[in-house]
Amino acid sequence: MKYTRLTKEQLEELHPEFIRFLASQQIDKNEWDTIKAEKPEVAEQELDVFSDLIWEAVVDKAEWLEHYSKNHIFVFKLGREEMESIVIHAHAAHVDFMSEGGLQWLNENIFSDEVKVSRGKKAFGEDRNAEVFALIEQGTILSDGTLYRQLEDMF
C-alpha cells in the first residue's frame, strides 16, 4: 500500500463508491460476500487497493491544510511543485489554540509581542502526494484555505 487503509467509518461513508469500485472489477454483492468468507486475504487486498485510490484522489486535489496544537497553528497552501506555510506561535503559556478561547485570544493579540508569525516555502520532492499524506498522518486536516488567505492578507 502507498497510503493507509481507510477506517471502518470512512469505508462506511464511501460505501457507494466502494460498490462502484467492486462493480468495475465485475464483483457483485454475492461474490464479495463469498470472497470475504472464503478468501479474506483477497478481500483485504481489495480494501487496500480501494483505500489507495481514494487517498490518491484526496491528496492529489488537496490545496490547503491546517494543523492546530496548543501553542501553534500551521496553515499550508499546496501547489503542484511547492508548498507555502504560515506558522503562528503563541509565546503565552496559558494560550491553547485547540480551544475557542485560544482562537479568540489570537484574534485580539495577533499583532502583539506574544505572537510570532513566520512564513516559509518548501519544494516538494519526487512524490508530492506522499508528502501531503505524511502531513495528514501527523494530524493536519484539509481545509478550504480561508484562514490561510486571511493571514496572507494581514501580513
Secondary structure, DSSP 8 states (H G I E B T S, - for coil): --S----HHHHHHTHHHHHHHHHHTT--HHHHHHHHHH-HHHHHHHHHHHHHHHHHHHHHH--EEEEE-SSEEEEEEE-SSEEEEEEEEE--TT--TTSHHHHHHHHHHTTSTTEEEEEEEEE--S-HHHHHHHHHHTT-EE--SHHHHHHHHH-
